[in-house]
Amino acid sequence: MTRLLPALTLALAAACTPALATAIGGEWTLVGIDGSRAAAGTTIVFTADGKVSGKAPCNRYFGSYGGELPEIALSALGATRMACAALEAEAAYFEALQATTHAEVAEEHLFLIGPEGRVLEFARDPDDETCITCGD
């Protein structure tokens, strides 16, 4: 069974439905992670052909996505390997991103949700600093 999981993830990522690409397509800016404000500058871009990319706190990253809302899978994630002071924050971001299983869009915000309740909150407008899930 554990051998099937990577194959299923890749198959799901290859199956990016038009509804998923329409709902989450484009660039988003991270505003919150697990209910706390995120440092500025982290982005994610979803393209219609099932590709994902963006800027993390230190490095650029890339991969694939697929699924049918509300389910989503990100796979084959890779990143450049530059060092910086925010590597710990970047590792937490990548861990949450890789674990994403669901996506929701509300009020021009995208929520990527993992199986243990981890939430990455993104705003479509890069100037929108509103964090719906943050406790401040």
Secondary structure, 3 states (H helix, E strand, C coil): CCCHHHHHHHHHHHCECHHHHHHHCEEEEEEEECCEECCCCCEEEECCCCEEEEECCCCEEEEEEEECCCECEEEEEEECCCCCCCHHHHHHHHHHHHCCCEEEEECCEEEEECCCCCEEEEECCCCCCCCCCCCC
